[in-house]
Amino acid sequence: MPDWAGQWRTIAVQAGSHEPPPPHLVPLQMREYGLDLQARLEGPVQYELLPDTLAFAEARLLTIHPFADLNGR
């Protein structure tokens, strides 16, 4: 496994026309992402909201692009 695997990116990237936040903001944005997702999942499971929660989780992660190889792993 490469040394960088599983680490937040330390370089600027661009995905098509989308420019994710600069690398120094990735840890903060990932923390906020986790807290937002946690807030959405607190309390009893509301099955009718799960598709919305999953869409939020994917879209928000893709806007941050926390990994240098751009594929979200």
N, C-alpha and C positions, 0 to 999 in steps of 0.2 A: 504494500500500500504506500502511495506517495506521502511524503512528510506533510504536505499541505492538506491532505484529505481530512475533512471534518472541521476545518478551521475557517473562520470568517475571512473574507477576501481582504487583501491589503493593497489592492490596485483598483483604479477606476475602470469601469466596464461600461459597455453600451450594448443593449439588446435591441436591434432594429433601430427605431427612432426613440426608444425609451432610454433615458439616462438615469440609472438608479442612483441613490444617494452616494456621496463620496465615502470611501472606505472607513474613515474615522467615525462616521455616524452609524455604521452597520451594527455594532454591539448595542447601542442605545435603541435603535429602531427594532432590533430583534427582541429586546427586553420589552418594549412597548407592545410589540406584536403578541408576545406570550401573555402579557397581562390582559390585553384586549380579548384574546381568545379564551383565557381563563374566565373572564367576566361573562362571556357569552355562554360558557358551559356550566356555570354555577347553578345550583338548585336542581330541582327535579328535571329529568330529561323531557324535553318537549320535541317529540319525534317529528312533528310537522315543521319545526325550525331547523332540523339537521341539514337539509340541502342548502339553506341559506348560510348556515355556519360553515359548512365545507367550502362553499363558493367564496365566502369572506376569507377563509384561511388560505386558500390557494391564491386568490388574487393579491392579497396583501403580501404574501411571501414573494410572489413574482415581482412585485414592484420594488421590493428591497434587494432582491438578487444577492443574497449573502455570500454566495460562493463564487470563486473566480472563474470556474469553468462554465458558468451560466446555465447549468442544467438542473439546478436546485437540489443537488445531492448533498 
